[in-house]
Amino acid sequence: MKKSSHRQRIGLFVTVFLTGASVMVIELLGTRMIAPFYGTSLYVWSSLISVTMIALAFGYFTGGRLADSSKPIGLAVVIALAALFTLLIPWMTRPILLMTDPLGLRGGAFVSSFLLFAPALSLLGMVGPFAIKLATLQLNSVGSSSGSIYAVSTLGSVIGTLILGFFLFPLVGSREILISLGLLLMGLALVIALTERRTLGFRYTVAPCLALAALGLILLPGIIGSGKTFDGNSKFKIVSQHESLYGWVRVIDQPGNDLRMLTSDASTIGAASISTGKNLLIYQEIVGLIPALRPFLQRALIVGLGAGHMANVLRERFGILVDTLEIDPAVAKAAVVHFGYESNGRDIVGDARYEIRHLTGPYDLIIHDCFTGGSEPSHLLTLETLMQLKGLLAEKGILALNFVSFTQGNNEALSSVAKTLDQVFSRQTVYFSQPDENFNDFIFLASDAAIEIDSAKLKPSERLWLEKRRYRVPQHQGIVLTDNFNPLEQMQVYKAEHYRNVVVGWFGANLLLR
C-alpha cells in the first residue's frame, strides 16, 4: 500500500513538473509567435505576461472548484484539453493576428495573446489544485503537500525556461516546439488516464482522453501545414529566412525595383540594389560622408551591423579599420552571404550593453545604428550607454547615432535623444534623410570637437546635399533618458504603429505572418 502511495506521489510530482515547464514554454514562445506581426516591444511582453497571470489565476480558481466538486472530472482530461489547445496555437496564429490587426499595436498584442494562449494556460493552471487535492488525500499535512506541489511546479518552470532558451530555441522553430509540447502533454494525459480509470472509470478518463487525442491527430496535418510561411508573390521573393533568438530574419527581393531588403521581424535593417549591391538607405549615405568631415579617421566601431554597407564604405573608400557589434547571428550571416559584407576588423556577436564594457578604444568613429522603425532597444539609448560609448572614443572622436522619428507633430522622443546627447557631448549636429518627408531617419553627430561641413574632403555636390539635410531639433520638450527612467518606447508608440502600417501596406500582412 505504501509502495503504491509512493508511486502515486512521484507521478503527481512528475505531472506538475512537466505542466509547470509547459507554462513557461508557452509564455516564452508567445513572443516569437506574434513578434513578426506586432514586434517585441514592451507592450508585447506586457501583454503576454498579463495574459499568463490572468489565465493562471482563472485556472487556479476553476481548478480548485472542480477538484472539490462531486463531478467526475479527472486530471487527465484537464491535461488532454491543455494539450489540444497547445496544438491549436500554431494553427490559429494567422487568423487571430489578422483579426486583431485593426486594434492597433497595444490592443492587438493583448487580444491576440489572450485568444491564442489563455485557453491552454488556464487549463495548465488547473493542474495545481487537482494535484494538491490528490496529494492531500494521501498525505497528512495539507500545508506540506501544497508547498511541495508548487515547489516542484516552479522548479519545472525554471528548467523549462532554461532548456528552451539555452538549447531548444536556437535549434528548433517555435511552431515545432509547440506541436511537440502538445503531443507530449497528450501522451502525459493518456498515462494519467490509465491510472485514474481505477477510481473514475473508463468513461470519464480514458474515453474522453482518447477522443481528444484522436481529434488532435486528425487536426495535426493541418496544424503542421499551417506553418508554411509566405514565400513571395509576383512582386516579392523570399530569398532566405531564419528564426533566431532575436527575430525572424529574412532577405526579401523585389526584382521589379532592383531592390533587396534585410528585415528582422517587421523592421527593415538593410536595403541594396540586386544588380549592383549598392546601398539604398539614404541615412547610411550621410553616415558614409563622416570621414570626409573629420579626416584621418583610422578606427571605427559599428553598433548594429545591419547589412554591413556602412562598414564596407568605411573600409573601401577611406581605408578605416572597422569593428562591428551585432546582437543577432542570423543578421551577421545574412550580411555576409546576401549583401557582400567583408570584414577587416573584429566582428562581435552579442548584446551591446555587455560587449562594449569589454571593448578597448580609442575609436575615432562610433556608429550607433540600432533604432529602426520597429521596436526600440531602449536600454541602448540612455545617458549611461552614451557615457560608455564616449569612453571608447578618441579625444576628437565622433558618435553617429541613427534615430527614426517625425519632422512634424510631437517630437518628444527626438528631443529626448538630443537632450541626452547634450549631457554627454559638447557639440551636436543633426541631419535627416529626406527633406520633403515627415517620417524620417535622423542622424545625430556628437563630439567634443567641432564638426566642419566645409571640409575640403567633401565634393561641392556632397556639401550641398548635406546642407539640405541639416535639421534643428526642437528643444522645448523631451527629457534626459537614463537607465532608471526611460519611457522611449511609450514616446515612440505612434512611430511604431505608423511604421508597421507602412510595412503592411508595402508588403501585405502575409509577409508578417508565420
N, C-alpha and C positions, 0 to 999 in steps of 0.2 A: 504493500500500500504506500509506504514511504517512498519507494523507488518510483512508483507511478506519479506521485505528487511532485517529486523532484524533477522528473522529465517534463511534466506539465509546466512547472515554473521556468525551466530552461526554455521551453517552447515559447512562453509568453515574452521572456526577455529577448529572444531572437526576433520575435514578431515586432515588438516596439522598437528594437534597434533598427530593423530594416525600414519600418514605416517612418521613423524619425529621420533616417538618412534620405528617404524619398521626399520628405517635405522640403528639405534644403536643396535637393537636386532640382525639383520643380521650380522653386523660387529663383534659384540662380539661372537656370536655363530660360526662365521667363524673359529676362533682359535680352537674351540672344534671339528669342523668337520675335520680339516686337521691335528690337533696336533698328533693324533695317528700315522700318516704317516710321517709327517715332523718335529714333535716336537713343542715345544713352545718357540723357541729361538727368539732373537731379529729380526732375518731375517723373521720369520713367521709374527710377529707383524708388522714389517715394510712393508711387502708385503700387508697385509690386510689393513693397514691404507692408503697406497699409492693407492691401488685399489679403496678404498672407495672414496678418494678425486678425483681420475680420473673419476670415474663413476658419482659422483655428479656434477663435473664440466661439463661433457658431458650432463648430464640431465638438468642442468640449462640452458645451451646454446640451446639445442634442444627444450626444453620445451618452452623457450621464443619465438623461431622462430615459433613453431607450434601454440602457443597461439595467435600470431599476424597474422597467415595465414588465408586465406579465406576457407581453407579446413574444412569440418565439423567433426573435431575430438574433442571429449569431454574429460573431466577429468575422467569420469567413465571408459572409455576404457583404458586409461593410467594406472589407478589403477588395473583394471582387468588383464592387461598384467603383471604388477608387481606381482600380486597375483599368477599368473600361474608360473612365473619364480621362485618365492619363493618356491612354492610347488615342483618344479623340482630339487631344490638344493639337498635334501636327495637322490633323485633317481640318480642324475648324479655324486655324490661324488665319488663312487667307480670307475667307468670307467675313470673319468677325472684324479684321482690320479694315477691310473695305467698308463695312457697315458703320464703323465708328469714326471713319475719316472726317466726316463733316463736323465732328465735335471739337476739332482742333487738337493741339498738342497735349494740353493737360487733361481735358475731358476725354479725348480719345485714348490716351495712355491708360487712364484709370479704368474706364468702362471696358476696354478690351482686356486688360489684365483681370478684371473681375469675372468677365464671362468665360475667359479661357481657363483660368487657374483656380477660381474659388470652388467649383464642384469637387475636384479631386482633393484639394487641400482640406476642405471641410470634412470629407469622409475620412481622410487620414487623421484629422484631429479627433475623430470619434473613437479611434483605436485606444487611446489612453484610458478613458473612463471604462470601456469594456474590459481592458486588461486589468485595471485596478479592481473591478468587480470580481473578476475570476480569481485574482490573486488573494483578495480578501476572504473568499470562500475557503481558501486552502491554508492561509496563514493567520496567526493570532492577532497581529497588530495591523490596523488599517494604516497608521502613520508610516510604518517601515515599508509596507508593501507599496503604497502610493509613492513614497520617496524613491524606492528602488526603480519603479516603473519609469518615473520621469527622469531619473538619472541616466538610465540605460537609453531612453529615447533621445535625450540630449547628447549623449555620447555618440549615438548613431548619426545625429545631425552633424556633429563635428567631423566624424570620419567620412560621412558622405560628402561634405563640403571639400575636405582635403583631397579625397580621391577624384572628385570631379575636376577641381581646379588644377591639381598638380599632374594628374595622369590622363583621365578620360578626355577632357575637353580639348587638349592640344592634339589629340589623335583621332577623335570621333566627332561627327557632326551632331548638332543639337537634336535634330529630328530622330536620328538613330538612337541616341541615348534615351530620349523619351519613350520611343517604341520599345526598346529593350527593358526599360524600367516598368512599363505597363505589363509586359509579358512576365517579368519577374514577380510582380505583385499578384498577377493572376495565378501563377504557379503556387505562390505562398497561400493564397486563398483556398485553393483546392486541397492543399496539405492540411490546413486547419479544418476544412470542412469534413475531412475524413475522421478527424478527432472529435469534432462537435456532433457528428451524427449519432454518437452513443447517447447523448443527453437530449438533443433537439430533434433527432430523427432525420432520415434521408430527405424527406420532403422539404424541410426548412433549411437545410445546409448544402448537401451535395447537389441536389437538383437545381436550385437557383444558381449556384456557382458554375455548374456545368453549362447552364443556359447562357450565363453571362460570358463564359469562356468561348462558347460556340459563336455568340454574337461578335465577340472581339475578333475571332479568327475569320469570320465571314467578312468583316469590315477591313481586316488587315491589308489585303491587296490594294484597296482604295486608299487606305491611310499611307501606305508606302508610295503609291503612285502620286499622291498629292504633293510629294516632295519635289517633283520636277520643277525646277526653277525656270524663270523666264530666260530664254537663251537668245532673244533678239527678235527683230521683225524686219520689215523692208527698209527701215531707217537705221536701226541699231543692231550691232552684233556683239555678243559677249565673247571676248577673246579668252579670258581666264577669270576664275573666281576662286576664292579661298576664304573659308571661315576661320578666323584667328581668335585669340583671346580678346581682342580689342575691337573687332568689327568684321564686317563682311566685305572683303577687299576684292574689287573687280576691275578689270581692264575692259573698257567698252569702246568700240569703234563706231563711228558714223561716217561710212565711206563717202556718202554724198557731199559732205562738207570737209572731207580730208581731215577728220578730227578723231583723235584717240584720247580717251579720258581715263584717269585713275581715280577710283572712288572708294571710300570707306563708309559703309552704310549709305546714308543719303548725302554725304559730303564729297564734293569734287576736290581732290587734292593735287591734281596734275592734269595738264592738257597739252597735247602736241599735235603737230601735223603728221599724218600717217606716212606721207610720201617723203618728207624731209627730216622728220624728227624734231623740228624746231618748236621751241616753247611757245604756247599761245596764251598764257596767262599774263596780262598786262602788268600786274603788280610785280611780277618777277623780273620784268624788263627794267622797272625802276630800280629794284634792288641790284640788278646786274650792272648798273652805272655807278654804284657807290665807290668802287676802286678808282674811278676817274675823279671823284670829288676829293678823295684823300689818297694821293699817290703813295707808293712804296709800301702798300699792304703786303704782308708776307704770309700771314697765317690766319685762317678763319675757322669758325665753328658754326655749323648749321644745326639748329634745334628744330626737328621736324623735316625729314628728308623729302617727303613727297615723292615726285617722280625723278628727282635728282637733277633737274635742269639748272638750278642756280649753282650747284656745286660744279657742274660741268663748265658753265660760263666762267666762273672764277678761276678754274684750273686752266681752261683752254685759252681764254682771252688775256688773262692777267698773270698766269703762272703762279697762282696762290695755292699754298698747301691747305687743304680743306679737311677738317674732321667733321663727321656727321653723327647726329644723335637722333635715333628714331625708335619709338616705343614698339612698333608693330613689325615683327619679322616678315610678315606677308607683304607689307608695303615696301620694305627694303628689297625683297626679292623681286617684286614687280618692277621696281625702278631699274634694276639691272637687266632683267630679261626682256622687258617690253618697252623701255624708254631710253635705253642706251647709257645708263649711268655708269661712269667709270671712276673708281676711287684712286686718290693719291695720298690719302691720309688714313686716320683711324675711322672705322665705321662701327659705332657702338649701338647696340640694340638694348634698350632699357628705358625706364621712366626717367624723365629729365630731372625731377627734383632729387632723385637719388644719385643719378650719374654725375651731375655737374659738381657735386660735392667731392668727387674723386678725380676730377679733371685738373690739370695743371696748365696755367697760362704761361705767358700772356698771349691773348689773341688780339690781332689788330681789328678784326671784324667778327661780330656775333650776329647771326641772322636768326631771329626768334619767330618761327613760322608755324605755329600750332593752332591758330584761331581762324578756322574756316567758317563757311556759312552754317555748318551744322552745330553739333554740341560744343560747349565751351569747356576746355580743361582749366577751370578757374584757378586751380592751385598753381598754375604756371604763369599767372599774371597777378602777382601780389608784390608788395614792397619788398618782402623777404626774398622772393625769387629774383627780382631785378637786382637786389644787392648782391646776391650770389653770382649772377652773371657779370655784374660790374667788376667783381673781384677777379674775374678771369680776363678782363680787358687790359690791354696796354694803356699807357698814360694818355695817349691820344686816340684810343680805340673808339669804334662806333658800334652801337647796338641798333640793329634794324629790326623793327617789330611790325609784323603784318596783323591788321585787325579789320574785321568785316563789320560794317555798320551803315548808317544812312547820312546823307548830307543835309537832309531836311528833317523837320519834326524834332522829337525828343532825342537829344544826343547825350543823355546821362552816361551811358556806357563809354562812349568815345571820350567825353570829358574826364571821366574817371581814369581812363588809361593815361591821358595826358597829365592829369594831376599826380598820378602815381609815379610816372616817369620824371616829373619835375622834382619829386622828393629825392631822386637818386642822381640825376644828371643836371648840369647847369645849363645845357643848351639842347634845344629840340627843334627839329624841322619836320613838317608833315606834308606828305604828298597823297594824292588819291588817283586811282586808276583811270576812271572815266569821268571827265568834267561834266558831261551832259546827263549823267545818271544819278539817281537818288541812292540806289543800293550800290555800295562801293567797297573796294579794298582800300584801307588807309595804311600808309607806310610811315611809321614814326622812325626818324633817325635821331638818336640821342647820343650825346657825347659831352665831355667836359672841355672839348676843344672846338673851335669854330669849324663849321662845315660850309665850304665855299662852293656855290653853284657855278661861279665864273671860272672854274678851274680850266687851265689851258689844255688839260687832257680831254675835255669834253668837246665834241664837234659842235659847231653852231646849231645844227639841226637838233642835236640831243639836248643842248641847253634850252632851246626854245620849247621843245617837247616837255621838258621837266618844269619850266616856268609856268606852263599852262596847267600844271597839276599841283601847284602849291595850294595848300589848304590851311586855313586858320581855325583851329578847334575852339568852339565856344567855351569860355571859362567860367560862366555864371552858374554852372551846375556840376554835378559829379562829386565823388568822394575819393579819398585815398584808399586803395584796395589793399587789404592786409590778410595774413593767414587767419587772423581772429575774426575779421568781418569782411566778407567778400560776396556781395549779392550780385555778382556779374551775370550769372545765369538768369536771375529774375529780370535784370535790366534788358537782357537780350532775348526775351521770350518772343516778342514781336518779330525780331530779326530771324529767329529760328523758324517760326511759322511761315514767314514770308519766303525764306529760302527753300523750305520744304515744298511750298506751293509752286515755286519756280521749277524745282526739280520734277515734281509730278506733272506739271504742265508740259515740260520738255520731253521727258522720257515716257510718261504714263505711269500709273500706280503699279502696274505689273512688275516694273523694274525693282520696286521696293519690297516685293513680297517673296517669301520663301516658297 
